[in-house]
Amino acid sequence: MRSVPDVTRYRGWLVAAVATAVTVGLVAVSLPGSEGPTPQSAESPLVAAGRPSPPASTTEPTTLADRAADPTTDAPADPRAAAVRDLLDRRARALLAHDEEGFLSTVDPQSSTFRTTQRSLFRNLENLNFDDWAYQVDPVDVVPPPALGASVPAADELWAPRVELRYALTGGDTTPTTRSLGYLFARRGHQWYLTSDTALEPRGRRTWRGPWDFGPCLSTRTARGLVVAHPSNQAMAVKVARELDAATHAVSEVWGTNWPQRVVVLLPETPGELQALVGPNFAVDGIAAVAVADRVDPVAGHVEGARVVLNPRTAAHLSTTALRVVLRHEITHVAARGATVDGAPMWILEGFADYVGYRNSGLTAVQAAPELARLVQTQGPPASLPDNSEFSLSGKRLDIAYQMSWSLASYVAERGGQDALVRLYRRIAAAGPGQPSLVDDALREALGIDRQGLLAGWQEYLRATFR
């Protein structure tokens, strides 16, 4: 283990920014000098293969399960839908039963290359367990099939309905989550097969890729979650697993226990896999950790598919102390995601996560916020609270924005107590952008001051802390 000061060296890694890409809420931890993240539903019936779907979000884009529960979405039955439903139902049962022959029986025998990748996919999943794995089909939301060619063998008929995968990892997911698949089906005589999961990309239908699409997966289960990795980074997975339960407990000590208190941590092996798991809006070279969620309903506080994704190429260089800070920071975002509206003030979102991350770490204020300490000692305290635009900067300017946020949260906790900080987060994070009066109301309720009072008190706190 490196000495404590190496956490200061890696402080630039321990920063985060909230962004949204379609239905995915992203929280990134950046390397110093890296650029931060760049900040429809349709009505149709559903044919579902597998188990019943969980309750749907009321604020996120409509999924197939949502429309299946809507009695107003009637349409003539399509005989192809029944055949594909049976195909995908058999595919799901075979995967859950670890039946490779049954799984491959659903794949087009004329698509030899695709069969090879599907065999690899099945074997990559062998060491993972799922409470749910099922497919949902929309027989009305159909795109024109691609032209026949080398990647699409000739068939009696091609069909491209909308398909979603619903799955839940055993030991990690308390409710299933759904992801879109760009599946193309081929009929040969009376038999339907899955013939491709890439041919529809020119039509805008892409297949979501999980860790199992990139290599064999191994899972390390703990009392409070699951770490999914590949054989090459299993040692890192063990290190993360040792810290996971304590990190989850540390978050619950501050946030409370009204969240699933289960965390799935993913350890991708390559930049390409990392990019697939976090989305296209991030420069993966500048990421040490990311918290993602597939669907978020802040009204109901419901979150699906919450994940913490670590970049082994950078996270592996963290000492145990630094890794603990990273995990606590990211798990805080997971715990609070259901109470957080996109566009809320970043200083409370990131300051709170850093407060939990550094709490009881043994690090001094100067070690946690060296750039802010130098700024206060040479130029005096900042003249204003951090603006959201400051979190899209890079290098030391980005570090200072996060360090200011951490110190703000620390000041609030010192002035009003930790419970006041949590109440303030819940009020402000639920407000969204463009509501300064609500922020003032929240501050008065938690601390008896407005933003000007917060600024003045924080400035005095900084002078005393970094004198």
LOSEVO-355520 format. One line per field, with one value per residue (C-alpha): residue in three letters; x, y, z; residue number from 1. Coordinates in pm, whole numbers, padded with zeros to 5 digits, m for minus. Layout:
votor: [ALA,...]
x: [X,...]
y: [Y,...]
z: [Z,...]
vexlo: [NUM,...]
***
This chain:
votor: [MET,ARG,SER,VAL,PRO,ASP,VAL,THR,ARG,TYR,ARG,GLY,TRP,LEU,VAL,ALA,ALA,VAL,ALA,THR,ALA,VAL,THR,VAL,GLY,LEU,VAL,ALA,VAL,SER,LEU,PRO,GLY,SER,GLU,GLY,PRO,THR,PRO,GLN,SER,ALA,GLU,SER,PRO,LEU,VAL,ALA,ALA,GLY,ARG,PRO,SER,PRO,PRO,ALA,SER,THR,THR,GLU,PRO,THR,THR,LEU,ALA,ASP,ARG,ALA,ALA,ASP,PRO,THR,THR,ASP,ALA,PRO,ALA,ASP,PRO,ARG,ALA,ALA,ALA,VAL,ARG,ASP,LEU,LEU,ASP,ARG,ARG,ALA,ARG,ALA,LEU,LEU,ALA,HIS,ASP,GLU,GLU,GLY,PHE,LEU,SER,THR,VAL,ASP,PRO,GLN,SER,SER,THR,PHE,ARG,THR,THR,GLN,ARG,SER,LEU,PHE,ARG,ASN,LEU,GLU,ASN,LEU,ASN,PHE,ASP,ASP,TRP,ALA,TYR,GLN,VAL,ASP,PRO,VAL,ASP,VAL,VAL,PRO,PRO,PRO,ALA,LEU,GLY,ALA,SER,VAL,PRO,ALA,ALA,ASP,GLU,LEU,TRP,ALA,PRO,ARG,VAL,GLU,LEU,ARG,TYR,ALA,LEU,THR,GLY,GLY,ASP,THR,THR,PRO,THR,THR,ARG,SER,LEU,GLY,TYR,LEU,PHE,ALA,ARG,ARG,GLY,HIS,GLN,TRP,TYR,LEU,THR,SER,ASP,THR,ALA,LEU,GLU,PRO,ARG,GLY,ARG,ARG,THR,TRP,ARG,GLY,PRO,TRP,ASP,PHE,GLY,PRO,CYS,LEU,SER,THR,ARG,THR,ALA,ARG,GLY,LEU,VAL,VAL,ALA,HIS,PRO,SER,ASN,GLN,ALA,MET,ALA,VAL,LYS,VAL,ALA,ARG,GLU,LEU,ASP,ALA,ALA,THR,HIS,ALA,VAL,SER,GLU,VAL,TRP,GLY,THR,ASN,TRP,PRO,GLN,ARG,VAL,VAL,VAL,LEU,LEU,PRO,GLU,THR,PRO,GLY,GLU,LEU,GLN,ALA,LEU,VAL,GLY,PRO,ASN,PHE,ALA,VAL,ASP,GLY,ILE,ALA,ALA,VAL,ALA,VAL,ALA,ASP,ARG,VAL,ASP,PRO,VAL,ALA,GLY,HIS,VAL,GLU,GLY,ALA,ARG,VAL,VAL,LEU,ASN,PRO,ARG,THR,ALA,ALA,HIS,LEU,SER,THR,THR,ALA,LEU,ARG,VAL,VAL,LEU,ARG,HIS,GLU,ILE,THR,HIS,VAL,ALA,ALA,ARG,GLY,ALA,THR,VAL,ASP,GLY,ALA,PRO,MET,TRP,ILE,LEU,GLU,GLY,PHE,ALA,ASP,TYR,VAL,GLY,TYR,ARG,ASN,SER,GLY,LEU,THR,ALA,VAL,GLN,ALA,ALA,PRO,GLU,LEU,ALA,ARG,LEU,VAL,GLN,THR,GLN,GLY,PRO,PRO,ALA,SER,LEU,PRO,ASP,ASN,SER,GLU,PHE,SER,LEU,SER,GLY,LYS,ARG,LEU,ASP,ILE,ALA,TYR,GLN,MET,SER,TRP,SER,LEU,ALA,SER,TYR,VAL,ALA,GLU,ARG,GLY,GLY,GLN,ASP,ALA,LEU,VAL,ARG,LEU,TYR,ARG,ARG,ILE,ALA,ALA,ALA,GLY,PRO,GLY,GLN,PRO,SER,LEU,VAL,ASP,ASP,ALA,LEU,ARG,GLU,ALA,LEU,GLY,ILE,ASP,ARG,GLN,GLY,LEU,LEU,ALA,GLY,TRP,GLN,GLU,TYR,LEU,ARG,ALA,THR,PHE,ARG]
x: [00000,00132,00156,m00143,m00010,m00057,m00428,m00342,m00154,m00465,m00710,m00782,m00921,m01165,m01396,m01734,m01987,m02351,m02478,m02766,m02752,m03100,m03221,m02880,m02772,m02394,m02151,m01787,m01464,m01200,m00824,m00641,m00629,m00904,m01213,m01536,m01844,m02035,m02342,m03957,m04160,m04418,m04751,m04773,m04853,m04597,m04526,m04312,m04091,m04008,m04120,m04349,m04193,m04137,m04337,m04248,m04109,m04350,m04086,m03854,m03915,m04174,m04045,m04209,m04328,m04502,m04702,m04783,m04968,m05165,m05509,m05558,m05281,m05469,m05344,m05408,m05206,m04901,m04824,m04454,m04475,m04585,m04304,m04037,m04179,m04136,m03784,m03673,m03848,m03652,m03334,m03390,m03471,m03162,m02936,m03075,m03040,m02682,m02802,m02563,m02726,m03070,m02932,m02763,m03076,m03229,m02942,m02954,m02754,m02675,m02504,m02182,m01991,m02284,m02320,m01954,m02000,m02318,m02139,m01872,m02141,m02304,m01971,m01881,m02200,m02144,m02003,m02273,m02610,m02929,m03256,m03413,m03320,m03601,m03683,m03964,m04081,m04280,m04439,m04557,m04236,m04062,m03786,m03726,m03482,m03141,m03043,m02915,m02539,m02240,m02364,m02729,m02772,m03068,m03386,m03753,m03835,m03657,m03825,m03692,m03926,m03809,m03656,m03546,m03351,m03470,m03222,m03125,m02789,m02819,m02677,m02667,m02999,m03304,m03522,m03463,m03345,m03400,m03169,m03237,m03121,m03090,m03207,m03284,m03483,m03486,m03747,m03640,m03944,m04161,m03873,m03761,m03405,m03205,m02969,m02785,m02748,m02552,m02725,m02979,m02722,m02770,m03141,m03062,m03111,m02801,m02751,m02652,m02330,m02275,m01947,m02020,m01998,m01629,m01497,m01551,m01698,m01627,m01826,m01719,m02019,m02022,m02289,m02381,m02318,m02134,m01813,m01813,m01474,m01273,m00998,m00727,m00843,m00972,m00706,m00845,m01196,m01093,m00945,m01267,m01480,m01289,m01390,m01743,m01944,m01765,m01812,m02183,m02221,m02033,m02276,m02579,m02443,m02482,m02761,m02974,m03094,m03385,m03214,m03144,m02799,m02673,m02410,m02291,m01935,m01811,m01444,m01408,m01092,m01043,m01124,m01378,m01563,m01547,m01694,m01976,m02066,m02060,m02191,m02045,m02038,m01726,m01359,m01272,m00904,m01007,m01230,m01133,m01488,m01845,m02185,m02459,m02830,m03052,m03378,m03450,m03785,m03711,m04080,m04103,m03734,m03701,m03369,m03294,m02959,m02741,m02374,m02035,m01788,m01415,m01140,m00878,m00603,m00632,m00806,m00540,m00291,m00494,m00385,m00634,m00719,m00782,m00990,m01206,m01269,m01359,m01599,m01773,m01806,m01958,m02182,m02317,m02429,m02594,m02774,m02891,m02974,m03343,m03369,m03166,m03301,m03072,m02951,m02950,m02664,m02341,m02186,m02434,m02431,m02055,m01979,m02204,m02051,m01701,m01807,m01913,m01604,m01358,m01549,m01345,m01067,m00798,m00703,m00658,m00838,m00516,m00469,m00828,m00825,m00465,m00549,m00820,m00582,m00323,m00588,m00717,m00365,m00249,m00563,m00827,m01153,m01357,m01595,m01891,m02031,m01920,m02131,m02233,m02023,m01707,m01757,m01700,m01350,m01031,m00711,m00665,m00971,m01187,m01012,m01081,m01451,m01480,m01265,m01480,m01788,m01637,m01548,m01898,m02051,m01803,m01894,m02267,m02210,m01997,m02247,m02576,m02477,m02466,m02843,m02879,m02645,m02856,m03178,m03019,m02910,m03255,m03425,m03180,m03111,m03484,m03526,m03358,m03214,m03333,m03491,m03273,m03559,m03601,m03229,m03268,m03572,m03378,m03085,m03313,m03481,m03156,m02925,m03131,m02942,m02976,m02713,m02540,m02524,m02388,m02121,m02010,m01999,m01815,m01554,m01484,m01467,m01207,m00994,m00995,m00935,m00647,m00477]
y: [00000,00344,00614,00841,01138,00943,01015,01381,01282,01109,01374,01469,01120,01160,01406,01346,01509,01424,01399,01226,01026,00916,00715,00671,00881,00901,01004,01014,01030,01206,01204,01533,01735,01533,01687,01628,01463,01640,01734,00865,00675,00496,00334,m00029,m00374,m00609,m00975,m01075,m01381,m01477,m01357,m01060,m00715,m00493,m00173,00083,00432,00721,00972,00782,00695,00424,00068,m00238,m00348,m00013,m00053,m00416,m00299,m00037,m00178,00091,m00045,m00309,m00432,m00735,m01038,m01102,m01476,m01392,m01248,m01582,m01767,m01518,m01513,m01891,m01862,m01605,m01785,m02101,m01895,m01742,m02076,m02236,m01960,m01978,m02357,m02339,m02540,m02450,m02677,m02532,m02178,m02234,m02401,m02052,m01917,m01929,m02234,m02045,m01760,m01938,m01634,m01521,m01871,m01858,m01526,m01655,m01965,m01739,m01521,m01822,m01943,m01595,m01603,m01949,m01824,m01563,m01625,m01437,m01405,m01298,m01316,m01263,m01090,m00853,m00806,m00522,m00663,m00318,m00118,m00279,m00147,m00261,m00554,m00493,m00608,m00961,m00996,m01156,m01066,m01156,m01494,m01548,m01650,m01702,m01397,m01143,m00959,m00682,m00599,m00401,m00627,m00558,m00773,m00780,m00918,m00916,m01029,m01259,m01092,m00750,m00643,m00615,m00545,m00630,m00373,m00354,m00279,m00257,m00522,m00485,m00838,m00953,m01275,m01507,m01763,m02083,m02285,m02287,m02223,m01882,m01809,m01520,m01437,m01117,m00859,m00605,m00592,m00334,m00074,00127,00136,00287,m00036,m00115,m00405,m00307,m00478,m00608,m00730,m01079,m00952,m00878,m01195,m01460,m01313,m01401,m01272,m01213,m01191,m01007,m00953,m00620,m00669,m00817,m00746,m00863,m00887,m01088,m01342,m01086,m00841,m01082,m00971,m00618,m00757,m00929,m00601,m00415,m00689,m00658,m00292,m00311,m00399,m00146,00123,00046,00058,00389,00540,00412,00562,00904,00868,00622,00275,00367,00238,m00120,m00119,m00350,m00249,m00403,m00308,m00377,m00405,m00376,m00506,m00266,00095,m00035,m00228,00067,00292,00046,00030,00406,00541,00747,01085,01014,01028,00696,00781,01038,00813,00628,00541,00596,00540,00460,00384,00255,00413,00666,00779,01052,01083,00722,00703,00400,00319,00030,m00103,00096,00014,00142,00095,00110,00160,m00099,00083,00377,00243,m00026,00248,00371,00284,00111,00445,00612,00318,00347,00714,00636,00357,00559,00855,00651,00441,00767,00861,00518,00553,00910,00868,00808,01140,01340,01536,01598,01957,02010,02227,02034,02176,01987,01668,01633,01795,01549,01249,01370,01435,01071,00956,01134,01089,00889,00844,00982,01243,01606,01892,01992,01638,01625,01973,02083,02319,02491,02524,02698,02926,03033,03087,03297,03476,03427,03230,03207,03498,03278,02929,02693,02726,02419,02542,02504,02129,02109,02257,02053,02017,02217,02433,02121,01999,02330,02313,01973,02068,02375,02153,01910,02194,02340,02007,01980,02330,02252,01934,02124,02410,02220,01858,01568,01527,01887,01815,01516,01719,01997,01748,01594,01932,02086,01770,01724,02082,02059,02361,02720,02731,02961,03046,02680,02659,02956,02793,02469,02655,02843,02519,02330,02605,02919,03112,03193,03161,03483,03358,03025,03201,03423,03138,02912,03178,03217,02838,02821,03091,02901,02561,02661,02940]
z: [00000,m00089,00174,00232,00026,m00297,m00263,m00314,m00627,m00759,m00638,m00999,m01054,m00770,m00939,m01097,m01329,m01388,m01745,m01923,m02245,m02355,m02054,m01893,m01596,m01593,m01324,m01433,m01241,m01452,m01470,m01427,m01746,m01916,m02065,m01877,m02028,m02303,m02142,m02812,m02716,m02933,m02861,m02968,m02827,m02682,m02717,m02421,m02387,m02030,m01689,m01613,m01626,m01320,m01268,m01532,m01474,m01522,m01627,m01858,m02226,m02274,m02283,m02433,m02089,m02041,m02358,m02284,m01973,m02167,m02262,m02529,m02752,m02951,m03290,m03512,m03411,m03628,m03669,m03688,m03337,m03189,m03365,m03255,m02904,m02889,m03032,m02774,m02491,m02575,m02601,m02255,m02093,m02246,m02119,m01766,m01773,m01912,m02214,m02497,m02754,m02682,m02700,m03036,m03176,m03193,m03410,m03791,m03910,m04234,m04045,m03954,m03830,m03617,m03471,m03369,m03187,m03022,m02900,m02750,m02594,m02430,m02289,m02169,m01959,m01809,m01477,m01417,m01256,m01334,m01146,m01474,m01841,m02089,m02415,m02507,m02867,m03023,m03343,m03458,m03417,m03715,m03942,m04304,m04317,m04474,m04821,m04850,m04861,m04695,m04346,m04415,m04589,m04819,m04639,m04715,m04505,m04284,m03997,m03772,m03481,m03182,m02916,m02559,m02317,m01958,m01707,m01340,m01203,m00903,m00595,m00757,m00908,m00683,m00989,m01356,m01608,m01985,m02277,m02651,m02899,m03276,m03358,m03712,m03762,m04065,m04168,m04341,m04431,m04121,m03880,m03754,m03638,m03498,m03786,m03682,m03407,m03616,m03957,m03838,m03732,m04057,m03965,m03625,m03427,m03224,m02988,m02635,m02534,m02182,m02031,m02165,m02524,m02469,m02308,m02040,m01721,m01361,m01067,m00709,m00480,m00148,00115,m00046,m00413,m00704,m00894,m01257,m01426,m01677,m01600,m01681,m01413,m01153,m00903,m00921,m00881,m00558,m00430,m00512,m00356,m00029,m00008,m00148,00163,00383,00117,00090,00468,00480,00229,00419,00742,00583,00325,00521,00431,00202,m00111,m00227,m00058,m00330,m00582,m00908,m01001,m01354,m01449,m01827,m01989,m02283,m02375,m02627,m02359,m02121,m02391,m02457,m02089,m02017,m02348,m02633,m02455,m02251,m02348,m02189,m02154,m01895,m01685,m01368,m01256,m01369,m01207,m01458,m01443,m01724,m01605,m01330,m01191,m00934,m00848,m00734,m00641,m00870,m01038,m01275,m01387,m01147,m01203,m01093,m01376,m01299,m01554,m01454,m01644,m01408,m01099,m01061,m00974,m00678,m00328,m00103,00060,m00275,m00398,m00088,m00161,m00524,m00430,m00160,m00394,m00677,m00451,m00306,m00657,m00691,m00357,m00424,m00795,m00737,m00550,m00802,m01097,m01395,m01404,m01027,m00890,m00925,m00610,m00393,m00604,m00621,m00288,m00110,m00290,m00203,00156,00189,m00001,00228,00552,00804,00545,00774,00516,00613,00442,00266,00135,00010,m00144,m00218,m00506,m00304,m00009,m00229,m00376,m00033,00103,m00193,m00317,m00051,m00063,m00387,m00445,m00540,m00518,m00797,m01113,m01315,m01608,m01396,m01393,m01769,m01739,m01720,m01521,m01201,m01272,m01265,m00951,m00777,m00868,m00703,m00408,m00350,m00359,m00110,00124,00092,00195,00482,00597,00588,00792,01045,01079,01083,01129,00887,00887,00772,00482,00378,00401,00197,m00071,m00096,m00133,m00381,m00587,m00643,m00766,m01102,m01287,m01281,m00935,m00720,m00486,m00399,m00318,m00083,00078,00129,00284,00524,00625,00683,00809,00866,00594,00223,m00050,00051,00407,00285,00081,00368,00619,00377,00303,00673,00709,00432,00592,00922,00759,00528,00723]
vexlo: [1,2,3,4,5,6,7,8,9,10,11,12,13,14,15,16,17,18,19,20,21,22,23,24,25,26,27,28,29,30,31,32,33,34,35,36,37,38,39,40,41,42,43,44,45,46,47,48,49,50,51,52,53,54,55,56,57,58,59,60,61,62,63,64,65,66,67,68,69,70,71,72,73,74,75,76,77,78,79,80,81,82,83,84,85,86,87,88,89,90,91,92,93,94,95,96,97,98,99,100,101,102,103,104,105,106,107,108,109,110,111,112,113,114,115,116,117,118,119,120,121,122,123,124,125,126,127,128,129,130,131,132,133,134,135,136,137,138,139,140,141,142,143,144,145,146,147,148,149,150,151,152,153,154,155,156,157,158,159,160,161,162,163,164,165,166,167,168,169,170,171,172,173,174,175,176,177,178,179,180,181,182,183,184,185,186,187,188,189,190,191,192,193,194,195,196,197,198,199,200,201,202,203,204,205,206,207,208,209,210,211,212,213,214,215,216,217,218,219,220,221,222,223,224,225,226,227,228,229,230,231,232,233,234,235,236,237,238,239,240,241,242,243,244,245,246,247,248,249,250,251,252,253,254,255,256,257,258,259,260,261,262,263,264,265,266,267,268,269,270,271,272,273,274,275,276,277,278,279,280,281,282,283,284,285,286,287,288,289,290,291,292,293,294,295,296,297,298,299,300,301,302,303,304,305,306,307,308,309,310,311,312,313,314,315,316,317,318,319,320,321,322,323,324,325,326,327,328,329,330,331,332,333,334,335,336,337,338,339,340,341,342,343,344,345,346,347,348,349,350,351,352,353,354,355,356,357,358,359,360,361,362,363,364,365,366,367,368,369,370,371,372,373,374,375,376,377,378,379,380,381,382,383,384,385,386,387,388,389,390,391,392,393,394,395,396,397,398,399,400,401,402,403,404,405,406,407,408,409,410,411,412,413,414,415,416,417,418,419,420,421,422,423,424,425,426,427,428,429,430,431,432,433,434,435,436,437,438,439,440,441,442,443,444,445,446,447,448,449,450,451,452,453,454,455,456,457,458,459,460,461,462,463,464,465,466,467]
***
